[in-house]
């Protein structure tokens, strides 16, 4: 590390909470084959998103529902819900894994390597591997809700670990939406 203020791969210590806590990216898969097989088959096939709390804010909230840390049914894919406050945007970042965004509600756009892609409810937006990107809610009055699906755990397991935040999300709420919280 360059100095005491830098964390892993240049992320500043204490800058963003989610980068500072321990997470499970791939679980151990060991045991007698028959027992492991039965355990995997016994996992639920339906997960209620309301069982997870919203995290983040004040401009971007998320529910990280399917990942190796939260459920045992899979460890190769990840799925989470994100809600962007009206007129807001998330962090500018890049990662090796591609991502699929299904737009549930709202309208907005992404900027991938300085190219703008507009989207609205019902669209699917693909974030290609290794591009620097940011997601924007273009509606100044309504939130945007997206379902994000990606194979991030698989990429990490294959040591394709590059992920970098170029610009952290704002800690300030959008003017006029100081008390914004996602609805269930």
Secondary structure in CASP SS format (residue, H / E / C, confidence):
PFRMAT SS
TARGET T0000
AUTHOR 0000-0000-0000
METHOD secondary structure of the structure
MODEL  1
X C 1.00
X C 1.00
X C 1.00
X C 1.00
X C 1.00
X E 1.00
X C 1.00
X H 1.00
X H 1.00
X H 1.00
X C 1.00
X E 1.00
X C 1.00
X C 1.00
X C 1.00
X C 1.00
X H 1.00
X H 1.00
X H 1.00
X C 1.00
X C 1.00
X C 1.00
X C 1.00
X C 1.00
X C 1.00
X C 1.00
X C 1.00
X C 1.00
X C 1.00
X C 1.00
X C 1.00
X C 1.00
X H 1.00
X H 1.00
X H 1.00
X H 1.00
X H 1.00
X H 1.00
X H 1.00
X H 1.00
X H 1.00
X C 1.00
X C 1.00
X C 1.00
X C 1.00
X C 1.00
X C 1.00
X C 1.00
X H 1.00
X H 1.00
X H 1.00
X C 1.00
X C 1.00
X C 1.00
X E 1.00
X E 1.00
X C 1.00
X C 1.00
X C 1.00
X E 1.00
X E 1.00
X E 1.00
X E 1.00
X E 1.00
X E 1.00
X E 1.00
X C 1.00
X C 1.00
X C 1.00
X C 1.00
X C 1.00
X C 1.00
X C 1.00
X C 1.00
X C 1.00
X C 1.00
X C 1.00
X E 1.00
X E 1.00
X E 1.00
X E 1.00
X E 1.00
X E 1.00
X E 1.00
X C 1.00
X C 1.00
X C 1.00
X C 1.00
X E 1.00
X C 1.00
X C 1.00
X E 1.00
X E 1.00
X E 1.00
X E 1.00
X C 1.00
X C 1.00
X C 1.00
X E 1.00
X E 1.00
X E 1.00
X E 1.00
X E 1.00
X E 1.00
X E 1.00
X C 1.00
X E 1.00
X E 1.00
X E 1.00
X E 1.00
X E 1.00
X E 1.00
X C 1.00
X C 1.00
X E 1.00
X E 1.00
X E 1.00
X E 1.00
X E 1.00
X E 1.00
X C 1.00
X C 1.00
X C 1.00
X E 1.00
X E 1.00
X E 1.00
X E 1.00
X C 1.00
X C 1.00
X C 1.00
X C 1.00
X E 1.00
X E 1.00
X E 1.00
X E 1.00
X E 1.00
X E 1.00
X C 1.00
X C 1.00
X C 1.00
X C 1.00
X C 1.00
X C 1.00
X E 1.00
X E 1.00
X E 1.00
X E 1.00
X E 1.00
X E 1.00
X E 1.00
X C 1.00
X H 1.00
X H 1.00
X H 1.00
X H 1.00
X H 1.00
X H 1.00
X C 1.00
X C 1.00
X C 1.00
X C 1.00
X C 1.00
X E 1.00
X E 1.00
X E 1.00
X E 1.00
X E 1.00
X C 1.00
X C 1.00
X C 1.00
X C 1.00
X C 1.00
X C 1.00
X C 1.00
X C 1.00
X C 1.00
X C 1.00
X C 1.00
X C 1.00
X C 1.00
X C 1.00
X C 1.00
X C 1.00
X C 1.00
END
